[in-house]
Amino acid sequence: MNKKNGQYEALALAILKKVGGPQNISSVTHCMTRLRFNLKDSNIPNDDEVKKISGVLGVARSGGQYQVVIGQTVSDVYAALLDVSKGKLTAEPPIDLNVDKDLEKKNKLSLKNIGNAILNKLAGSLTPLIPVLMVGGVFKMLVTILGPQMLKILAVNSDLYRTFAFVGDACFYFLPILVGYTAAKQFHTSKVLGMLLGAIMLQPDFVKISMSKAAFSIYGIPMFKVNYASSIIPIILTVWVMSYVYAFLNKHIGPTLRTIFVAPITVAIMLPISLCVLGPLGGIIGDGFSTMLVKFGNQGGVMTILTIVTIGALWEFMVLTGMHLVLMTTLLLVFTQVGHEGVVSVGALCATFAVSGVALGAALKAAKSKKDRALFWGFFVSAFIGGVTEPTLYGLILPHKRTFLSLMIGGACGALYGAIAQIINYMPAGASNFLSVLGFSGGVSVMNLINAIIAAGIAFSVAALATYLIGYQSKISSTK
């Protein structure tokens, strides 16, 4: 075992102990920077004790999950967590953390619990798609930058241009299949059947039927024509209902016939439910959200500007509480429907650059403290180069509340310019570091990218200057 792996295992063991051990974990996953636990008893972990663990940047409770912020090495810690949980902690048999089991306590029915459950499932279904969306966004960005729209390096009919184009398109077009898998994991049902139901929505003959004007029915039930390419909500609703159908059949069909009949009967039952009811309903919901946000962003009036500025000022607050997932879900819906977005993306871009600005301002301000200066420079590199803002958020901004003001001022100022310039983002879930401005390359004018760079620069510079002038209160060494 090398030294790094040993550190990850030690960190995983410490976290596992503080959250109540494997016996208190219903399921665990991770996103880009956080371990996300679904705990049987969420009262067991002491947040202050977990925060004291070396390697833990912070703790958040959101969407019914207990989230431990790790940073860029979260996937390594997650792998170590799975390893150390297999019989190495206690004599009691630990649960298999590789298998999703619905062992969570049944909460009382309330609007809050319902909202948390919906948010949790949406986040769980969409978060694993981030690498795919990043691939699609990068290849679409290359098409725009290298193609006739900007640098004119690649001709439209060249093999490389066409290759980049179909790879970028594939990442979005086949989302129903990918979401079929991720949603099935969330609803604890058959992943391959979830993917199959998504594939049915994109089957070429079915697509032709959906695009034709001729009436069509499933078992005599009229089918509403919907284009499911790049859609998200229809397949999530479909897999949700399928989870109950599949579980019912699996329970009531004997072991001898289960292998042969459960899957075909499930699909046969789901066809009219999916294509005649849930699919069209999901399409209406998705179109409604997308149309509303796109129209709102295109108005360019005072309310639109105020909204973008508010997002720029408060985005990192929402990240800390997990409430940004609501906006991220809407953002992804808009991208999959129309291919661009100009409200949430603008505020989030400027807020992210403002975090880097705060780290830089604090590093420059900490001239008399070698320890603080080294730590703050590390935060700056992590945010600006690595694209991970959690170290700055949890290691600098949260302990030193005065920096929140600098963060808000920087994010708001950058967002104000971006809102007035009406910049549009063409690359969802792209880089979150200094390269994130490249997501604004696209459209008919290079000025969109230039204005995005200016907006990000304003957010960064104003946040850095404000932090330098306002300061950051007590020493970082007093927090951790």
Secondary structure, 3 states (H helix, E strand, C coil): CCHHHHHHHHHHHHHHHHCCCHHHEEEEEECCCEEEEEECCCCCCCHHHHHCCCCCCEEEEECCEEEEECCCCHHHHHHHHHHHCCCCCCCCCCCCCCCCCCCCCCCCCCHHHHHHHHHHHHHHHHHHHHHHHHHHHHHHHHHHHHCCCCCCCCCCCCHHHHHHHHHHHHHHHCHHHHHHHHHHHHCCCCHHHHHHHHHHHHCHHHHHHHHCCCCCEECCEECCCCCCCCCCHHHHHHHHHHHHHHHHHHHHCCHHHHHHHHHHHHHHHHHHHHHHHHHHHHHHHHHHHHHHHHHHHHHCCHHHHHHHHHHHHHHHHHHHHCCHHHHHHHHHHHHHHHCCECCHHHHHHHHHHHHHHHHHHHHHHCCCCHHHHHHHHHHHHHHHCCCCCHHHHHHHHCCCCHHHHHHHHHHHHHHHHHHHHCCCECCCCCCCCHHHHHHHCCCCCCHHHHHHHHHHHHHHHHHHHHHHHHCCCCCHHHCC
